[in-house]
Structures are given as structure tokens and as C-alpha cells.
Amino acid sequence: MSCKNDVLSRTQYEFGDRVRLVPRPEWGVGSVTRVETVPVDGKPTQRLTVRFPNAGLKTLKAEVAQLERIEAKAVSEETPVDRISSIDRIAEDEMMAGLADRRLKEVMLAIPEQCRDPFRTVESRVQSTLDLFRFDQGGRGLMEWAVIQTGLDDPLSRFNRHELEQHYNRWACERDSHLNKLLREAREAGINVDSMLSAAGGGARSAARRGR
């Protein structure tokens, strides 16, 4: 029996499928909007166009990208966009303004789950946290962070730039603190993560030095 279609059959996606990109869970659960069959190393695979709520349209080769198909029932009922919208609705009631402020702070200061999950190894949590240092307060870096953090395609439709900068500065402090907590955990467990830290950007190394 011919095996030439085995690769394709293992990665069969259809229009409308819900998927998550494993290395980028912060992009959210995306929807497949286009499927094409293309050759990769002489074998058929699928090229997918996926719309992610926190990252927009992405084109991915199914055989290369680390995709996870998500069943409809497994998709969270409350996305970051829904949380922002619900916070704004709560804020309309003056008596609930304090609650709205607290919830907004929780959303804007949240550190991704993959950085905090105690069932992941310390090394993997450290690496995920180091990846967060790709964001900065520059124009593009700030907007990329804001899209992921809020789930809004256009964060400036809800926040002005000064507000985003303030939220980012507070979040960056939380990120730095979390990194140093993980580094202490690694040292106490006798795990050497110096090579990971050395390969990270200057921002991560500076944060680590400040935390000592």
C-alpha cells in the first residue's frame, strides 16, 4: 500500500477548524480561513491561513508549525476581548467602578500561563518568561504587547498611548519580578539556566542583575 499520502492524512485540516499554535499560546485560538495543498520535500502538506484573535492572519505550513486542533467545547467562553468589554460594561455603573479598575489591572498585569504553570519544568517556564522580553516600549513593541495582552485588534480604539505605556511599565515590573522568582527557584533546585539567560536579550540580563 502506498504511503505517499500519510503525511497529508496526519495533518488534515478544514476550513473553520479551531487551532492553537503551541509555541505562541498568547495568540489565542484561531480559525482556519483557507486551506491549500503544497509540496514540502516532495510530500503533500497543507498550507493554512489562520486568523488568530490576538495576532491577526498568519500563514502556516501544517507539517512545520506546531498546531493543536481545539474542539469547540474546549474553547474558553471568555476571551481577552470579552473581558475588556465586560470590564467596560461594569464601569458604566459608578458603584462598580472600583471592581472594574481591579479587573482591568488583573488583565493588563497578567503573566502568560505557560510562564506560571507549575506542571511545566523550571527551564521551560524560564524560557517562556525570557521570550516576553521581546516586547518593549517602542512603537511596534508596545503595540504587539498590547494586542496580545488585551486581545484587541486595535488597542488604541480602547486605550490612548499614554495609558498603554503606563500599563506596560507596570506589567514589565511584574515580568521582571516573575523572572527573578523563577531564577531563584532554579538555583535552589540546583538547575543551571545561565546559558539560557546569556542567550537572552540585554533587557532580560539587566532584570536578572537587578533582582540579585
C-alpha positions in Angstrom: 0.0 0.0 0.0 1.3 3.4 -0.9 2.4 5.7 1.9 2.6 8.9 -0.1 -0.5 10.4 1.5 0.4 9.5 5.1 1.8 13.0 5.8 -1.3 14.7 4.5 -3.7 12.4 6.3 -2.0 13.1 9.6 -2.3 16.9 9.2 -5.7 17.2 7.6 -7.4 20.5 8.5 -10.5 22.0 7.1 -12.0 25.5 6.8 -13.4 26.6 10.1 -11.2 24.3 12.3 -10.1 25.9 15.5 -6.4 25.6 16.2 -3.8 26.9 18.7 -0.1 27.4 17.8 1.7 25.6 20.6 4.8 28.0 20.8 2.5 31.0 20.8 -0.5 30.3 23.1 -0.9 34.0 23.7 -2.1 34.4 20.1 -5.3 32.6 21.3 -7.4 30.0 19.5 -7.5 30.8 15.8 -9.9 29.9 13.0 -8.7 28.3 9.7 -9.8 30.6 6.9 -8.0 28.9 4.0 -6.5 25.5 3.2 -4.1 24.8 0.3 -2.1 21.6 -0.5 1.5 22.3 -1.3 4.6 20.1 -1.7 7.2 20.0 1.1 10.3 17.9 0.4 8.3 16.1 -2.3 5.4 15.3 0.0 2.0 16.9 0.1 1.2 19.0 3.1 -1.3 21.8 3.9 -0.7 25.5 3.9 -3.1 27.1 6.2 -4.3 30.7 6.6 -5.3 31.1 10.2 -6.9 34.2 11.9 -5.8 34.4 15.5 -7.7 36.8 17.8 -4.5 38.3 19.3 -2.2 38.2 16.3 -4.3 38.6 13.1 -3.8 36.5 9.9 -0.9 34.0 9.8 0.1 31.6 7.0 1.4 28.3 8.4 2.6 25.0 6.9 0.8 22.3 8.9 3.7 19.9 8.8 6.1 22.5 10.2 4.0 24.6 12.6 3.2 23.1 15.9 -0.5 23.2 15.7 -3.1 21.8 18.1 -6.6 21.3 17.0 -9.1 22.6 19.6 -12.6 21.2 20.0 -15.3 23.7 20.1 -16.2 22.8 23.7 -12.7 23.3 24.8 -12.5 26.9 23.6 -12.8 29.3 26.6 -16.1 31.1 26.7 -14.4 34.3 27.8 -11.6 35.6 25.6 -9.5 38.7 26.5 -11.7 40.8 24.2 -14.8 39.6 26.2 -13.1 40.5 29.5 -12.2 44.0 28.3 -15.8 44.5 27.1 -17.3 43.2 30.3 -15.0 45.5 32.3 -16.2 48.4 30.4 -19.8 47.4 31.0 -19.2 47.1 34.7 -17.5 50.6 34.7 -20.7 52.1 33.4 -22.1 51.7 37.0 -20.4 54.2 39.2 -20.8 52.0 42.2 -18.9 49.2 40.4 -16.0 51.4 39.3 -13.6 50.0 41.9 -14.3 46.4 40.8 -13.8 47.4 37.1 -10.5 49.0 38.0 -9.3 45.9 39.8 -10.3 43.6 36.9 -8.7 45.8 34.3 -5.5 45.7 36.4 -5.6 41.9 36.5 -5.9 41.7 32.7 -3.2 44.2 32.0 -0.7 42.8 34.5 -1.3 39.1 33.7 1.7 36.9 33.0 1.0 34.2 30.5 0.0 30.8 31.8 3.0 29.0 30.2 5.3 31.1 32.4 3.5 30.2 35.6 2.2 26.6 35.1 3.8 24.6 38.0 3.4 21.4 35.9 6.0 22.7 33.4 9.7 22.4 34.1 11.5 25.3 35.6 13.6 25.5 32.4 10.6 25.8 30.2 9.0 28.4 32.4 12.2 30.4 32.4 12.4 30.2 28.6 8.8 31.3 28.2 9.4 34.2 30.5 12.6 35.2 28.7 10.5 35.3 25.5 8.5 38.1 27.0 11.5 40.4 26.8 10.9 40.7 23.0 8.4 43.4 23.9 9.5 47.0 24.7 8.0 50.4 25.0 8.9 51.3 21.4 6.0 51.9 18.9 5.9 48.4 17.4 6.9 46.5 20.6 4.3 48.3 22.7 1.5 47.7 20.2 2.4 44.0 19.8 2.3 43.6 23.6 -1.0 45.5 23.8 -2.7 43.3 21.2 -1.6 40.1 23.0 -2.4 41.4 26.4 -5.9 42.9 25.7 -7.0 40.6 22.8 -8.0 43.7 20.9 -7.0 44.0 17.2 -6.6 47.8 17.7 -5.8 48.6 21.4 -5.8 52.3 20.5 -9.5 52.0 20.0 -9.8 51.5 23.7 -6.7 53.0 25.3 -4.6 56.0 24.4 -0.9 55.6 24.1 -0.1 57.1 27.5 -2.4 54.6 29.1 -0.8 51.7 27.3 2.7 52.9 28.3 1.6 53.1 32.0 0.1 49.6 31.8 3.2 48.3 30.0 5.5 49.7 32.7 3.6 48.0 35.5 3.4 44.8 33.5 7.2 44.9 32.8 7.8 45.1 36.6 5.6 42.0 37.1 7.5 40.2 34.3 10.9 41.1 35.8 9.8 40.0 39.3 8.5 36.7 37.9 11.7 36.1 36.1 13.8 36.6 39.2 11.4 34.3 41.2 12.0 31.6 38.6 15.7 32.1 38.7 15.8 31.7 42.5 13.7 28.6 42.1 16.1 27.2 39.6 19.1 28.0 41.8 17.5 26.4 44.8 16.8 23.3 42.8 20.4 23.2 41.5 19.3 23.8 37.9 21.7 25.9 35.8 19.9 28.3 33.5 22.9 30.6 32.9 23.2 29.6 29.2 19.5 30.5 28.6 20.0 33.8 30.3 23.2 34.5 28.4 21.3 33.9 25.1 18.5 36.3 26.1 18.5 39.9 25.3 20.1 42.7 27.3 16.7 43.6 28.9 16.4 40.1 30.5 20.0 40.1 31.7 19.6 43.6 33.3 16.4 42.5 35.0 18.2 39.4 36.4 21.1 41.6 37.7 18.6 44.0 39.4 17.0 41.0 41.1 20.1 39.7 42.7 
